[in-house]
């Protein structure tokens, strides 16, 4: 069986700045920030 990474998580202080870096700086596709309606639930995909 080949080893592989299927999920990678990074904790950040500023989610909006991180999203801008990965989307605008590196050109990675994203759905944006979701889950803002939950306390401590926002994530970027």
TORMARGU-692899 format. One record per residue (C-alpha): z, x, y. Coordinates in nm, 4 decimals. Last residue first. Layout:
% residues N
<r><pz>Z</pz><px>X</px><py>Y</py></r>
...
//
This chain:
% residues 45
<r><pz>0.1517</pz><px>-1.1275</px><py>2.5128</py></r>
<r><pz>0.4275</pz><px>-1.1092</px><py>2.7707</py></r>
<r><pz>0.7767</pz><px>-1.2425</px><py>2.7037</py></r>
<r><pz>1.0204</pz><px>-1.4693</px><py>2.8859</py></r>
<r><pz>1.3125</pz><px>-1.6068</px><py>2.6839</py></r>
<r><pz>1.6250</pz><px>-1.4692</px><py>2.8508</py></r>
<r><pz>1.7030</pz><px>-1.8222</px><py>2.9749</py></r>
<r><pz>1.4147</pz><px>-2.0419</px><py>2.8620</py></r>
<r><pz>1.1592</pz><px>-2.1984</px><py>3.0987</py></r>
<r><pz>1.0007</pz><px>-1.8585</px><py>3.1517</py></r>
<r><pz>0.8696</pz><px>-1.8681</px><py>2.7955</py></r>
<r><pz>0.5299</pz><px>-1.7103</px><py>2.8653</py></r>
<r><pz>0.4128</pz><px>-1.4133</px><py>3.0701</py></r>
<r><pz>0.0415</pz><px>-1.3423</px><py>3.0510</py></r>
<r><pz>-0.2015</pz><px>-1.4374</px><py>2.7745</py></r>
<r><pz>-0.3089</pz><px>-1.0745</px><py>2.7666</py></r>
<r><pz>-0.6145</pz><px>-0.8545</px><py>2.7112</py></r>
<r><pz>-0.5550</pz><px>-0.4812</px><py>2.7644</py></r>
<r><pz>-0.7354</pz><px>-0.3229</px><py>3.0599</py></r>
<r><pz>-0.5076</pz><px>-0.0189</px><py>3.0782</py></r>
<r><pz>-0.4173</pz><px>-0.0435</px><py>3.4463</py></r>
<r><pz>-0.4813</pz><px>-0.4116</px><py>3.5144</py></r>
<r><pz>-0.3433</pz><px>-0.5710</px><py>3.1970</py></r>
<r><pz>-0.0998</pz><px>-0.3035</px><py>3.0742</py></r>
<r><pz>0.0250</pz><px>-0.2062</px><py>3.4202</py></r>
<r><pz>0.0287</pz><px>-0.5614</px><py>3.5615</py></r>
<r><pz>0.2267</pz><px>-0.6870</px><py>3.2615</py></r>
<r><pz>0.4789</pz><px>-0.4065</px><py>3.3066</py></r>
<r><pz>0.5208</pz><px>-0.4889</px><py>3.6754</py></r>
<r><pz>0.5786</pz><px>-0.8583</px><py>3.5943</py></r>
<r><pz>0.8263</pz><px>-0.7756</px><py>3.3149</py></r>
<r><pz>1.0456</pz><px>-0.5600</px><py>3.5386</py></r>
<r><pz>1.3438</pz><px>-0.4059</px><py>3.3552</py></r>
<r><pz>1.1571</pz><px>-0.3459</px><py>3.0298</py></r>
<r><pz>1.2283</pz><px>-0.3771</px><py>2.6565</py></r>
<r><pz>0.9335</pz><px>-0.2775</px><py>2.4411</py></r>
<r><pz>0.8343</pz><px>-0.4567</px><py>2.1230</py></r>
<r><pz>0.5725</pz><px>-0.3528</px><py>1.8673</py></r>
<r><pz>0.4568</pz><px>-0.5886</px><py>1.5968</py></r>
<r><pz>0.2223</pz><px>-0.5321</px><py>1.3021</py></r>
<r><pz>0.2728</pz><px>-0.1607</px><py>1.2430</py></r>
<r><pz>0.1053</pz><px>-0.0295</px><py>0.9316</py></r>
<r><pz>0.1854</pz><px>0.1460</px><py>0.6054</py></r>
<r><pz>-0.0893</pz><px>0.1325</px><py>0.3454</py></r>
<r><pz>0.0000</pz><px>0.0000</px><py>0.0000</py></r>
//
